Amino acid sequence: MAQRESSLPVVASANQIPRVPWGIADIAKALGLLIVATLFIIVPAVTVASFVADDSASITDDPEALAIIMGANLLLEVLLVVAALLFSVRKYRCSLRDLGFRMPRKGGLWLPAFLLVAAYLTIGVYFSVITAIGEDRLLPDEGSIPEAVFDSPVTLPIAALLALLFAPLMEETFFRGFVFGTLRWRWGLFSAALVSGFLFSALHFSLATLLPFTVIGMIFAWAYAYSGSLFASMAAHFAFNVISFLVSLAQR
């Protein structure tokens, strides 16, 4: 039987995140659920998309096939929040405030702006170093969104929904509110930020962005620890994705 510690309002002066009742075992169960769900969602989606795609085009070049893959990604984003809620709010009868949905105790409008600048500086430094050492294979392909997204009235709104709503809300809830929220009290700020940042980066399934997105995830985790709220990292995540989406749209 799970021990309930849902309403623990005491917050250490150096840490704005209240202690939460879920633990590492709950994180492991949530990750296991996500891995199994990914296999049961992505594999069939890729299989169907490969049949739908034109013989002369890859999945990412065919709008109809791409719509299937993006629909699967939407479902996986939803499952992030479902997994977090199952092993926190539902299991321990706590509230969304325990996941970080509360007004910030510290920080103001400057905090999301700071996070956005820090994210772009991280990517800029990473790209500069990789280019300087001649490891261009570790750089992502041009354009963060496949060109076929802009060729269909179906894929474009799905992409916008994924980037501008689902990713900021659901990824911040799971990786910062759920994962980092409990690891912070068990492993300390740096280790918890590193692990949650790495898991956040791994979700994007790209070797080219593994390191910079891990660092960005760590910076966002610090913002949560500093402010006691997910709102700053959500706002920065949203702004980052808006800029990336608009740049891709302008290039198209």
N, C-alpha and C positions, 0 to 999 in steps of 0.2 A: 504494500500500500504506500502510495507516494506521500511523503511528508509535505505538509502545506506551510509555506512561509510567504504567502502572496503579498501580505500587507506589511512591508518593512520600510517605513518611511525614513528611517535614519540614514543620513547620507554623510559620508566622511567629508571633511572640509576640502580635501585635495581631490575628491572624486564626486562628480555631480550625478553619477548613475546609482540609483538605489540597488541594494542587493536583491537578486531575483531568486525564485525557488527552483527553477530548472537547472540542470547540470550538464556535465560532459556527456553522460549516457544519453540524455535527451537529444543533444546535438548529433550524436552518432546515429541514433534512430532516425532522426529527420533526414540526415544525409543518406542513410541507407534507403529510406523511402524514395528520395529524389533520384537516386541511382537506378533503382528498379523501375520507377516511373519513366525515366529517360529512355531506358531500353525498350519499354513497351509502347512508347510514344514515337520516339525518333526513328527507330528501325522500321516500323510500318510506314511512317510518313515518307522516309527516304525511298522505300521500296515502291510506294504508290507514285511518288514524284518522278522516279526514274522511268516508269511506264508512261506517264503523262507527257514527259518532256519530249520535244521534237528530237528525232534521231540525230540531227546535226548540231544539237545544242546540249550544253551541260545543264544540270538542274538549276544552277544560279543564273543561267542565261535565258531560261524559259519562264515567262511570267506566271503561267498556270502552275508549273511545278514548284516555283518559288513560293507561290501563295500557300501551297500545302505545307512546305517547310516552315514558313513564317507562322502559320496557324498552329503548328506543333510547338513552336517557340512561345507563342502566346500562352498556350496551356501550361507549359513548363514554368513560365513566370508566375502564373496563378498558383501553381503547386508550391512555389517557394513560400508564399504567405500561408497557404493551407498547412504546410508542414510546420512552420513556425507557430501558428495558432494551435495546432493539435498538441504540440509538446510544451506549450507554455500556458496560454490563456485557458484552453479547455481542460488540460490535465490538472492544473493547479488552481483553477478557479480564480485566476488573477485578472487584471484589467489590461487594456491596451496601453495604459500609462507605463506599465512595467516593461513594455516593448519599446518605449521611447516616445510614445505619442503624448507628449506633454509640452507645455510652454517652456522655453529655455530658461534656466536659472542664471546663466551668464551668456554674454555675447549678444550682438545686435545684428543689424543689417550688414555690418562689415564682415561678419563671419562667413556667410555664403560667398561673398565676393572674394574674400581671402582664399577660401577653398578652391574656387574656380581658377584663380590665378595660380595657385600652388599646383593644381592639376595640370595646367598647360605648361608650367615651368618644368614639371617632372617629365612630361612627354618631350619637351624641347631638349632638355639635357640628355635624355636617353637617346633620342634620334641623333643628336650631335656626336655623342660618344660612339654609337654604333657606326655611324658614317666615318668617323675619324679612324677607327680601327679596321675599316674595310669589311665589316660583317653585314653587308647589305641584305643578306638572306634573312636577317633577324628584324628587318623593317617590314611593316605591314604593307600590303598592296595598296595602290592609290585608290582613294575613295573608301570610306568605311561602310558604305552601303552599295550592294550590287546594282549595276546599271539597269538591270531588268526590272527593278522595283519601280522605276519611273515610267515603264512602258505599259503599265496596266492600271486602270482605275480601281482595281481591287488591292493590288500589292502596296500601292502608295499609302492609303489610309491605314493599312495594317502596320506598315513600317513606322508611320507616325505614332500610332497607338503604342507600339512596342517601345519606341525610343523615348517618347515624351511623357507617357503616363505609367506604363507597366514597369519599366526598368527602374526609374527613380523610386517609386513607391515600394515595389515588392523586393527589389534587391537590397535597399537600405533596411527594410524591415527584417529581412532574414539575416543578412551578414553583419549588420551593425547592431540592430536591436536584439535579435535572438542569439546569434553566435557570440559576438563581441560582448554583448551585455552580461553574459554569465562568465565568460573566460576572463574578463577584466578582474573579477574578484578572486579568481583561482590562480591565474598565471601572471598577473601584473599587466600593466598597460602595454609595454612593448611586445611581449610574447603574444598577448591576446590580439593586438592590432596586426601583428605579422601573420598569424594563423588565419584570422578572419579576412585579412587583405588577400592572402594567397588563395583562399577558397573563392573569394569574389572574382579574382583574376582568372582562376581556372574555369569558372563558369563560361567565360567568353571563348573557350576552346581555340586559343590563338597563342602560339609560342612567341610571336612578335610582340604581343602586348602583355605577356606574363609578368615581366619585371615591372614595367611602369604602372600597370594597373594594380599590382600588389602594393606599390608605394602609395598610389592614390587611395587605395582602400585603407591603408594605415593612417593617412592624413584625415580621411573622413571619420575613422574610428576615434582619433584624437578629438575631433570636433564634437563627437557624441559625448565622450568623457568630459570634455571641457564645459559643454553647455547643458548636459543632461537631457538633451532632446535630439530627435532625428530630423527635425525640420530644417536645420542648416545644411546638413549633408544631402537631404532630399532636394532642396532648392539648388544647391551647387550641381548635383547630378543632373537635374532637369535642365539647368542652363547649359551645362557641358553638352548634353545630347541635342539640345535645340541648335546650338552653334554648329555641331557636327552635321546635323540633318540639313540645315540651311546651306552649309558649304557644299555638301554633296549635291543638293538640289541646284545650286547655282552653277556648279561644275557641269552638271548634266545639261 
